Amino acid sequence: MIEIIYPPVFMARIKLGNFRKCAATVMQLLHLQNKAITVKICSDAEMQSFNKTYRGIDQTTDVLSFSLDFKEPQSNEDYLGDIIISYQTAKKQAKEHQQSWENEMIFLLIHGLLHLSGYDHETLLDEKKMFALQDKIFRQVTGKNE
């Protein structure tokens, strides 16, 4: 199950059904289709607050992941975790990466899901592995290069 929480301004700017479909595809590619996640789309101000609270960094960022990995008692689903994406930062980065805002949102979702799957980019070797997989999945889902 993929729950998406978003502000009304977000709905007017992206096709939510396509975003959900891409999320499901990414989860399937990562063999996570039997897991549940929540994706929260927020503003830079809200993201800055999350980043300050949970990482001690008083600035916005593009994506945060919170691995929870527990069995939801009410639904008995395996809950993988939460991903938070700043739609404002994604919009800025889309311009920098010369791609659509929707594709940038998908790229950030992939990044977050990889973190929830145990990947990180703390070392150069880990970064190379994670980013190579991230780019491969992005191409598979969108048919585009990053």
Secondary structure, DSSP 8 states (H G I E B T S, - for coil): -EEEE--HHHHTTS-HHHHHHHHHHHHHHTT-TTEEEEEEEE-HHHHHHHHHHHHS--S--SEEEEEEEEE-TTT--EEEEEEEEEHHHHHHHHHHTTS-HHHHHHHHHHHHHHHHTT---SSHHHHHHHHHHHHHHHHHHHSS--
